[in-house]
Every structure is written in C-alpha cells, then in structure tokens.
Amino acid sequence: MPRMTKEEILHLGTLARIKLTDEEATHFNTEIDAILDYVSTVNEIVADYSALTKTVGPVHNVFRADEVTNEPGSHTKDLQAEFPDAQDGYLRVKKILNPDT
Amino acid sequence: MLTATSLREQFLRGDYSPREALEATTSMIKTRDADVHAFLDVYDATSEAEKATECIREMGDQAPLLTGIPIALKNNILVKGKRATGGSKILENYTATYDATIVTKLKEAGAVIVGAANMDEFAMGSSTENSAFGPTKNPHDMSRVPGGSSGGSAAAVAMEAVPIAIGTDTGGSIRQPASFCGLIGFKPTYGAVSRYGLMAMGSSLDQAGPLTNTVADAELVHTIMAGKDPKDMTTIDNTTYEPVSVKDTYTFGVPRSFLADGVDTDVMQAFEAHIKTLTEAGHSVVDVELPMFEKGLAAYYIVMPAEVSSNLARYDGMRYGTRVAGEDLLAEYLNSRAAGFGDEVKRRILLGTYVLSSGYYDAYYGKAEAVRTLMRQELGQVFTHVDAIITPTAPTPAWQFGEQEDPLSMYRQDIFTVPVNLTGVPALSTPMGTVERAGSVLPVGIQYIAPHAGEARLFDIGKRIYDSTVS
C-alpha cells in the first residue's frame, strides 16, 4: 500500500512544473493515495512481468525521412501571433542560463 | 430525426438547401444553447453554406458526400484560424495555425463546420464538468450531465442542432456520452483515423470518431475520416490486420462475471432485453470469460496518466497559451501551469509523474503494459469463437451534477469502455432502451466490441439491429 506524504506531493508538483497550494497538496495527497491503492492491483495480476515476453504488435513506430516539407517562413507569422511575449519577431522568455545558480 | 443521410436526400430533391440547414442549426443553437452550453464557439458559416448550396445545384448527386451537412467538432481538434481551447484556461486565447487531417478531409467532403463543442479539460473526465468554461447539460434532463469527455459533441447532436459531431475517445469519451444522450458513438481501431492536429492525451489510446443519430451516418463520417496519413505515423491501412468478415448471423459473447457487480439493476434489465432481441433476430449469444478485461481499469489509470503527464508537458506558457509572470523561468513554468490547469488535469499529471518516476516505473507502468499484453492475448482467444463482445456501455444512466464528487468513483464509470482503448480494438455504442430516474426517462447504451479492423462488421450489426428500428 503506497502512502505518500504532502512533501512528496509538493515535490511531484515541482517535477511536473505545477505550483501547488498547501490546500491542493492536502487533497491531492488523499486522492492520489486512494488511486494508487486501486491501481496497485496490477501487481497481483502480473507478479513477475519480466517473465512476459515483450511483444511489438502490428502497430509500431515508423519514421519518415527528415526532409523539409514546407516553404521556409510559410507559418512564421501565424506562429508568432501566438507568442505570449515577443520582441522584434523573436519569442521573449526569461533568462535560461543564470550565472547565480 | 436529424441525419446526414436524410438531409442529403432532401438537398438532392431540391426541397431543402444547405443554407436552410445552417439556418435551422443556428436557430436551434439560439433557442437551446444558452441552457445546454454544448458549444464553446459558434462560427459564421454562411459563406460555406452558400458554396454548398451552389455545389448541390451544379453537381447534384456527384457533390461530395457531406456537402452542406452542418457538423460540430470537439474543441481539441484544430481548425485553422479558429480558437482551439481543449476546454482549458491555458489555451483560452489560442488560435489554431493549421487544420487537423480529419478537418481537411471533412472540409473536402463538403461538411459545414458550425462550431466548437465543449469538453472536459484536455478530454479528462466523464461528465464535461471539468471544462474550464462551465459544464454542458444533458438535453434529455437538464439537471444531469451529458457524459464526457465529448459531452458538448453529444449534446449538440442530442439537442438536434447538428446531425453529426466529432469527438475523441481515450477511455470511453465518445461511447459514454453517446450512451447518456441516446446516440450512436463510434471508437475506431487504434490507428484507423489520423490524429494529426488533435491535442494528444494518451498517445497509445486516443482515437477520433463520430457521434450521430444513426449507424449509417457514423459509417459515412468514419469512412471519410479514416485512412493512412503520412503526418501521423501510427495510422494503419487495410493490410495491417487480417480482414474481419461481415456475416448473416453473428455470435455475441457476454462477459457475465465482468457484468456481475456494479451495473444498475434496470440497466442490466435493458441489456438482457437487448440480448433477447439479438437471439430473436437469429443471432447466437454465448457467455465468455475475460478475467484480464476486468483488471483493465487499474492498468488504464496507470498508462493514461503517465502518457498525460508526458503529453501535457508542452503546455508551458512559453510559445503559445497563457503565460503567468514569475521571477525566473522556472517560476513562470510553475505559475503558468498552476493557473492554466484545472484540478483533474493537475491530479492526472501528478499521478503520471509519480508512476513514471525512477524506481516506480517497473512497479506501475511496466506492469500495466504487461497487463495490456495479457488483455490482447485473452481477447484474441475469445475472438476465435465469438464475432463480437457485448456489454452495457456504462454501468449507469446519466447522473446529476455534483453526484460524482470522488475522482475514483468517477473513474469506475469507465470500466467497460477502457479495455477497448487498452487493446486498440473498435467499439460501437448504440441506444438499447431507457431507464427511469426521479421521473426522468434516460437513455442507456449497449457496446459492441469487434476484433481489430472490424469496423465494417460493427456497422453491419448496428445498421441491422439499431437503424432498422428507427426512421
């Protein structure tokens, strides 16, 4: 029976890039515990899954040649229009490399 | 009853036009949608309807098959130049920059896209209560949910605004709202329909399909949308699976022990009555055992959140969508996603992040994938002696708003639909009768499950068993 702590939920929030309020962490903690209890029944079904041969079905990943399929610049304006913050046609974001950290 | 087939007949006879059909749609939306809230956006499609009217006049029965037919699209399907919210605040002001492949195909077939249908946020939910833009109501009883996550699509057809709406189905999101709203809902074989331009939820599970009033309409629309797409490498063609035959009489398998618990008594009675209809029509009905299917829901609530946590990583407020300021880049990610996502989405992302964490992967995701393998093997066995499996689509009729507060109890509503997505087979939900709750007469559906690529068989069954009873 997995049991999580509120700190673990808050840590998961950071890993998932979602800031959680204290109240959210409390109710997610209870709910996720209950869900994990339930889904853990897969362990009873497949006690030793390494014994199962992994099979690839008829549907599997395929790759196409890495070719440019559209005229350069043909979507640029539409995509730029969706930028939350822009300057001179560039997407503006906060500093990615921070010398202080 | 509003159907694409009957509209086309009227168009070809010349006693009705696409322009008039659009007017009827617009007027129905005006009359009912303030209450039902099936639509997030209603488009001005006048010029498309004019073009369709012209096309019918010039080409007659050579006009493409959906010419002038008004349709609604779930709002996780991209239409160039239209808002695509996914039912989420994080995409509240996002405009799609290209057409999904299915949208291109529907437009080429002449369909008139009239609006965007409401949905649970990023297709996560079974009631459409998780939409960031407010719930949709069930046109059969406004105190009840329409089902979900394609609840807006279902309500748009059920309130007779459109004959066809497109939904997406990751764990039952087309079939369950079809059951709750008295409609046909079809989930194709995994890979049958391109997902290019659809917002991904569970990539090993998602498929798009129609909600309609007749099986013939569902077949028509599915046939137009299906096919291999170089832009979606998971799409299949007709050589991928063994052909599945159409027969004079079918053998249906009933997984009795699966149905023994948790199905409402009167839903089970409607199901038994339907079995009688099948045998009276000359088909055979036998009991089957699907012990792995019964464990499918547990595997689903590992696989799906895992894929959700990965697919929704793209909504970070950087290149599009809502960005909430913070002191550094990490804070902007944390803030944007905290403000942009609702509770259910957060819950599933957290759960998915957990089951994919180092050290837990084998215990959860690895085992869930093993369960899927066992389910496929079990299903293959059963399909050697039955042609289709039948279950109620959902264990209950539509419930009242707020009745399902606990996430886990809501998840249990998907028990009969998720095994279909986990194994990738096609399934069709058709109405099988009604039950009564607090004075309301509510529709309930039956689900037919066929082997991979068994689309034609399901449509044959549906047309003979269901369409023949309605006019």
HADDOCK unambig.tbl for C-alpha pairs under 7 A between the chains (distance, minus, plus):
assign (segid A and resid 12 and name CA) (segid B and resid 350 and name CA) 6.12 0.50 0.50
assign (segid A and resid 12 and name CA) (segid B and resid 353 and name CA) 6.81 0.50 0.50
assign (segid A and resid 12 and name CA) (segid B and resid 354 and name CA) 6.90 0.50 0.50
assign (segid A and resid 13 and name CA) (segid B and resid 350 and name CA) 6.52 0.50 0.50
assign (segid A and resid 16 and name CA) (segid B and resid 349 and name CA) 7.00 0.50 0.50
assign (segid A and resid 16 and name CA) (segid B and resid 350 and name CA) 6.69 0.50 0.50
assign (segid A and resid 16 and name CA) (segid B and resid 353 and name CA) 6.56 0.50 0.50
assign (segid A and resid 17 and name CA) (segid B and resid 333 and name CA) 5.86 0.50 0.50
assign (segid A and resid 17 and name CA) (segid B and resid 334 and name CA) 4.73 0.50 0.50
assign (segid A and resid 17 and name CA) (segid B and resid 337 and name CA) 6.86 0.50 0.50
assign (segid A and resid 18 and name CA) (segid B and resid 334 and name CA) 4.55 0.50 0.50
assign (segid A and resid 18 and name CA) (segid B and resid 335 and name CA) 6.88 0.50 0.50
assign (segid A and resid 18 and name CA) (segid B and resid 337 and name CA) 5.32 0.50 0.50
assign (segid A and resid 18 and name CA) (segid B and resid 338 and name CA) 5.02 0.50 0.50
assign (segid A and resid 19 and name CA) (segid B and resid 334 and name CA) 4.82 0.50 0.50
assign (segid A and resid 19 and name CA) (segid B and resid 335 and name CA) 6.07 0.50 0.50
assign (segid A and resid 19 and name CA) (segid B and resid 338 and name CA) 5.27 0.50 0.50
assign (segid A and resid 20 and name CA) (segid B and resid 338 and name CA) 6.78 0.50 0.50
assign (segid A and resid 28 and name CA) (segid B and resid 347 and name CA) 6.52 0.50 0.50
assign (segid A and resid 32 and name CA) (segid B and resid 351 and name CA) 6.64 0.50 0.50
assign (segid A and resid 35 and name CA) (segid B and resid 408 and name CA) 6.39 0.50 0.50
assign (segid A and resid 38 and name CA) (segid B and resid 298 and name CA) 6.54 0.50 0.50
assign (segid A and resid 39 and name CA) (segid B and resid 298 and name CA) 4.34 0.50 0.50
assign (segid A and resid 39 and name CA) (segid B and resid 299 and name CA) 6.57 0.50 0.50
assign (segid A and resid 39 and name CA) (segid B and resid 301 and name CA) 6.59 0.50 0.50
assign (segid A and resid 39 and name CA) (segid B and resid 302 and name CA) 6.77 0.50 0.50
assign (segid A and resid 41 and name CA) (segid B and resid 298 and name CA) 6.76 0.50 0.50
assign (segid A and resid 42 and name CA) (segid B and resid 298 and name CA) 6.49 0.50 0.50
assign (segid A and resid 42 and name CA) (segid B and resid 299 and name CA) 6.44 0.50 0.50
assign (segid A and resid 42 and name CA) (segid B and resid 367 and name CA) 6.36 0.50 0.50
assign (segid A and resid 42 and name CA) (segid B and resid 368 and name CA) 6.32 0.50 0.50
assign (segid A and resid 43 and name CA) (segid B and resid 367 and name CA) 6.82 0.50 0.50
assign (segid A and resid 46 and name CA) (segid B and resid 367 and name CA) 6.35 0.50 0.50
assign (segid A and resid 46 and name CA) (segid B and resid 371 and name CA) 6.89 0.50 0.50
assign (segid A and resid 49 and name CA) (segid B and resid 367 and name CA) 6.20 0.50 0.50
assign (segid A and resid 49 and name CA) (segid B and resid 370 and name CA) 6.31 0.50 0.50
assign (segid A and resid 58 and name CA) (segid B and resid 240 and name CA) 6.47 0.50 0.50
assign (segid A and resid 59 and name CA) (segid B and resid 234 and name CA) 6.69 0.50 0.50
assign (segid A and resid 60 and name CA) (segid B and resid 234 and name CA) 6.89 0.50 0.50
assign (segid A and resid 61 and name CA) (segid B and resid 233 and name CA) 6.78 0.50 0.50
assign (segid A and resid 61 and name CA) (segid B and resid 234 and name CA) 6.68 0.50 0.50
assign (segid A and resid 62 and name CA) (segid B and resid 233 and name CA) 5.93 0.50 0.50
assign (segid A and resid 78 and name CA) (segid B and resid 97 and name CA) 5.95 0.50 0.50
assign (segid A and resid 79 and name CA) (segid B and resid 97 and name CA) 6.84 0.50 0.50
assign (segid A and resid 82 and name CA) (segid B and resid 94 and name CA) 6.76 0.50 0.50
assign (segid A and resid 82 and name CA) (segid B and resid 319 and name CA) 6.87 0.50 0.50
assign (segid A and resid 82 and name CA) (segid B and resid 320 and name CA) 4.98 0.50 0.50
assign (segid A and resid 83 and name CA) (segid B and resid 319 and name CA) 5.06 0.50 0.50
assign (segid A and resid 83 and name CA) (segid B and resid 320 and name CA) 5.08 0.50 0.50
assign (segid A and resid 84 and name CA) (segid B and resid 318 and name CA) 6.77 0.50 0.50
assign (segid A and resid 84 and name CA) (segid B and resid 319 and name CA) 6.57 0.50 0.50
assign (segid A and resid 84 and name CA) (segid B and resid 320 and name CA) 5.87 0.50 0.50
assign (segid A and resid 84 and name CA) (segid B and resid 321 and name CA) 6.78 0.50 0.50
assign (segid A and resid 84 and name CA) (segid B and resid 322 and name CA) 6.93 0.50 0.50
assign (segid A and resid 84 and name CA) (segid B and resid 323 and name CA) 6.31 0.50 0.50
assign (segid A and resid 93 and name CA) (segid B and resid 318 and name CA) 6.99 0.50 0.50
assign (segid A and resid 94 and name CA) (segid B and resid 328 and name CA) 5.96 0.50 0.50
assign (segid A and resid 94 and name CA) (segid B and resid 329 and name CA) 5.13 0.50 0.50
assign (segid A and resid 95 and name CA) (segid B and resid 329 and name CA) 6.62 0.50 0.50
assign (segid A and resid 96 and name CA) (segid B and resid 329 and name CA) 6.65 0.50 0.50
